[in-house]
Amino acid sequence: MASQCGCTSRNCGNATSLTTRLVDTVTTPLLLRLIKAGKLRPAGLVTHRFGLDDIVQAYDAFAGAAKTSALKVVPKGRGPD
């Protein structure tokens, strides 16, 4: 039976819990499958983007995540988007 939010999880409670760990050879295949299936939308996790010329500021934003509210910081290359 679905909950009020439409979730079929028994543990839903209408809240989302997100835990993180390093991406490694165990989690990468799972993450890629979730993205391919449309169950994980990584673009929504990106909070900051920086050009390569601003890479020091990108590291500073990530290092000061509590202050900058950075979740995922993505460097943008100089090539085509």
Buried (B, 14 or more C-beta within 10 A) or exposed (E): EEEEEEEEEEEBEEEEEEEEEEEEEEEEEEEEEEEEEEEBEEEEEEBBEBEEEBEEBBEBBBEEBEEBEBBBBEBEEEEEE
